[in-house]
């Protein structure tokens, strides 16, 4: 997913955004205003849903797409590994992995993060931030 793309939604509190992506906020607003007046297939592409042609669209939302932050719980992973070994051999493994350094934990996190990217397991979903309500005015029918 590319950062800093913009998207429109039918309402500001839309839970699941999924429609056409725009390079700028201004492009998204212009497309949203045009879709609000023309409706039909254009509105489906821009807003991600069917718009009843008999119901006016008075406003819509725009928001910036961004990637979710990936928290990789390295400490929990190491603890799970150590517990698994402890269950197999008992007290002999009591201090196993207790001395992993901060640098080594960071290396492990980087390895996992790179593995996710290299094998196309990065999230295909996204966050929407900087959401704004856009009013549709009578003048917008002239677009």
C-alpha positions in Angstrom: 0.0 0.0 0.0 1.2 3.5 -0.8 1.2 6.0 2.0 -0.5 9.4 1.6 -3.2 8.3 -0.8 -6.7 9.7 -0.1 -10.1 8.0 -0.2 -13.8 9.0 0.0 -16.5 7.4 2.1 -20.2 8.1 2.2 -20.1 9.3 5.9 -17.5 10.5 8.3 -18.1 7.6 10.7 -17.8 4.9 8.0 -16.2 1.8 9.6 -14.8 0.1 6.5 -13.4 2.3 3.8 -12.8 0.7 0.4 -13.0 2.6 -2.8 -11.0 4.4 -5.4 -7.7 5.9 -4.2 -6.6 9.5 -5.0 -3.1 11.1 -5.0 -4.2 14.2 -3.2 -6.9 15.4 -0.8 -8.1 17.9 -3.4 -8.5 15.2 -6.1 -10.5 13.1 -3.6 -12.8 16.1 -2.7 -13.3 16.9 -6.4 -14.2 13.3 -7.3 -16.5 13.0 -4.2 -18.4 16.2 -5.2 -18.8 15.0 -8.8 -19.9 11.5 -7.6 -22.4 13.1 -5.2 -24.1 14.9 -8.0 -23.8 12.3 -10.8 -24.2 9.1 -8.6 -24.5 5.9 -10.6 -21.3 3.9 -11.3 -19.1 6.9 -10.5 -20.5 7.1 -7.0 -20.0 3.3 -6.5 -16.3 3.7 -7.5 -15.7 6.8 -5.4 -17.7 6.0 -2.3 -17.5 2.2 -2.5 -21.3 1.7 -2.4 -24.4 2.0 -4.4 -26.1 5.4 -4.1 -29.8 5.7 -4.6 -30.3 8.3 -7.4 -33.5 9.5 -5.6 -31.6 10.3 -2.3 -29.5 13.5 -2.3 -25.9 13.2 -1.0 -25.4 16.3 1.2 -22.0 15.4 2.5 -19.3 12.8 2.4 -15.9 12.1 4.1 -12.3 12.2 2.9 -9.4 10.6 4.7 -5.7 9.8 4.3 -4.7 6.1 4.0 -1.8 4.9 6.1 -0.2 1.6 7.0 -1.0 0.1 10.4 2.0 -0.1 12.7 3.2 -3.7 13.2 4.0 -4.5 16.8 6.2 -7.6 16.9 6.2 -9.1 20.4 9.8 -10.4 20.5 9.8 -10.8 24.3 6.6 -12.9 24.2 8.0 -15.0 21.4 11.3 -15.7 23.2 9.3 -16.5 26.4 7.1 -19.0 24.5 10.2 -20.7 23.1 11.8 -20.9 26.5 8.7 -22.3 28.1 8.4 -24.9 25.4 12.0 -26.1 26.0 11.3 -26.0 29.8 8.3 -28.2 29.4 10.4 -30.8 27.5 13.5 -30.8 29.8 12.5 -29.2 33.0 14.7 -27.2 35.3 17.7 -27.6 33.1 16.1 -25.0 30.8 15.1 -22.6 33.6 17.4 -19.7 32.4 17.2 -20.5 28.6 17.0 -17.3 26.6 17.2 -15.1 29.7 20.4 -13.4 28.4 19.2 -12.4 25.0 20.5 -8.8 24.5 18.4 -5.8 23.4 20.4 -5.7 20.1 19.7 -9.4 19.4 16.0 -8.8 20.1 16.0 -5.9 17.6 17.7 -8.2 15.0 15.0 -10.8 15.5 12.3 -8.2 15.1 14.0 -7.0 11.9 14.2 -10.5 10.6 10.5 -11.1 11.3 9.5 -7.8 9.7 11.6 -8.5 6.6 10.1 -12.0 6.4 6.6 -10.5 6.4 7.5 -8.0 3.6 9.6 -10.5 1.5 6.8 -13.1 1.6 3.9 -10.7 0.9 2.5 -11.0 4.4 2.3 -7.3 5.1 -1.2 -6.1 6.0 -3.3 -5.3 2.9 -5.6 -3.3 5.1 -5.0 0.3 6.1 -5.9 3.0 8.6 -7.8 6.1 7.7 -6.5 9.3 9.3 -7.1 13.0 8.9 -10.8 12.4 8.2 -12.8 15.4 7.2 -16.5 16.0 6.4 -17.1 17.6 3.0 -20.3 19.4 2.4 -21.9 19.1 -1.1 -23.3 22.5 -2.2 -25.7 23.4 -4.9 -22.8 24.9 -6.8 -21.2 21.5 -7.0 -23.8 20.4 -9.6 -21.9 22.7 -12.0 -18.7 20.6 -11.8 
